[in-house]
């Protein structure tokens, strides 16, 4: 498994170096998940829940911003999960969980892709459609520029390996882990984002202080997520994902992909973080998607 180094003291393992470079750019350089008032609390030991943790880059950023942060990193794809455990092995307050989080418990088929483990999904048809849109946009643009396109390079469709993964609701997972309050919930789950949020019980919602969601806006998904978050008392902002060159790295994110970030905060976000996770040991990669899981 490749080991990448960002030249700033961070080294991490990854199944696919090209994808990891894109994710590093999205998470560390552009801070795409930390916008519109959503942030990692710097005081105390905030609890960060990362759904679609992939190889752990967002968790590593949270720990860089607050080394006392308590992390629950959830990733269902086996190759990404192995890297996630290794990348967080140095952090005793981080706990890695290989599960799907959805609106109800059970089991589901997860389709995994060797060249893009961050695109592992329960919705392979949706991924195929995104790949086709991306390939068309890259062809129109001549495929120019350094960097990587969201959703991969837009080439031929790669066969997937389907694995069965146990699914739980977020409410049941947090109860099982003894997490009573969440300072920041990050959701990037390749088409299951609305299902994740619908699986949060009414009693659990008041204990969640900030939410950031990556959304593929099909079937009115963006509007449904915004409405759901507002119903639960959040101030909601949304921004379309867009590419461009930053520090020489060109992120290619065509509008046709309809990818958005949704940021949700509460008026009490500035308060001190909740202190509610029983720590347990965990496991350790770097560099520059348009989605994860």
Rosetta blueprint (number, residue, H / E / L):
1 X L
2 X E
3 X E
4 X E
5 X E
6 X L
7 X L
8 X L
9 X L
10 X L
11 X E
12 X E
13 X E
14 X E
15 X L
16 X L
17 X H
18 X H
19 X H
20 X H
21 X H
22 X H
23 X H
24 X H
25 X H
26 X H
27 X H
28 X H
29 X H
30 X L
31 X L
32 X L
33 X L
34 X L
35 X L
36 X L
37 X L
38 X L
39 X L
40 X L
41 X L
42 X L
43 X L
44 X L
45 X L
46 X L
47 X E
48 X E
49 X E
50 X E
51 X E
52 X L
53 X L
54 X L
55 X L
56 X L
57 X H
58 X H
59 X H
60 X H
61 X H
62 X H
63 X H
64 X H
65 X H
66 X L
67 X L
68 X L
69 X L
70 X E
71 X E
72 X E
73 X E
74 X E
75 X L
76 X L
77 X L
78 X H
79 X H
80 X H
81 X H
82 X H
83 X H
84 X H
85 X H
86 X H
87 X H
88 X L
89 X L
90 X L
91 X L
92 X L
93 X L
94 X E
95 X E
96 X E
97 X E
98 X L
99 X L
100 X E
101 X E
102 X L
103 X L
104 X L
105 X L
106 X E
107 X E
108 X E
109 X E
110 X E
111 X E
112 X E
113 X L
114 X L
115 X L
116 X L
117 X H
118 X H
119 X H
120 X L
121 X E
122 X L
123 X L
124 X H
125 X H
126 X H
127 X H
128 X H
129 X H
130 X H
131 X H
132 X H
133 X H
134 X H
135 X H
136 X H
137 X H
138 X H
139 X H
140 X H
141 X H
142 X L
143 X L
144 X L
145 X L
146 X L
147 X E
148 X E
149 X E
150 X L
151 X L
152 X L
153 X L
154 X L
155 X L
156 X L
157 X L
158 X L
159 X L
160 X L
161 X E
162 X E
163 X E
164 X E
165 X E
166 X E
167 X E
168 X E
169 X L
170 X H
171 X H
172 X H
173 X H
174 X H
175 X H
176 X H
177 X H
178 X L
179 X L
180 X L
181 X L
182 X E
183 X L
184 X E
185 X E
186 X E
187 X E
188 X L
189 X L
190 X L
191 X L
192 X L
193 X H
194 X H
195 X H
196 X H
197 X H
198 X H
199 X L
200 X L
201 X L
202 X H
203 X H
204 X H
205 X H
206 X L
207 X L
208 X E
209 X L
210 X E
211 X E
212 X E
213 X E
214 X E
215 X E
216 X E
217 X L
218 X L
219 X L
220 X L
221 X H
222 X H
223 X H
224 X H
225 X H
226 X H
227 X H
228 X H
229 X H
230 X H
231 X H
232 X L
233 X L
234 X L
235 X E
236 X E
237 X E
238 X E
239 X E
240 X E
241 X L
242 X L
243 X L
244 X E
245 X E
246 X E
247 X L
248 X L
249 X E
250 X E
251 X E
252 X E
253 X L
254 X L
255 X H
256 X H
257 X H
258 X L
259 X E
260 X E
261 X E
262 X E
263 X E
264 X E
265 X E
266 X L
267 X H
268 X H
269 X H
270 X H
271 X L
272 X L
273 X L
274 X L
275 X L
276 X L
277 X L
278 X L
279 X L
280 X L
281 X L
282 X L
283 X L
284 X L
285 X L
286 X L
287 X L
288 X L
289 X L
290 X L
291 X L
292 X L
293 X L
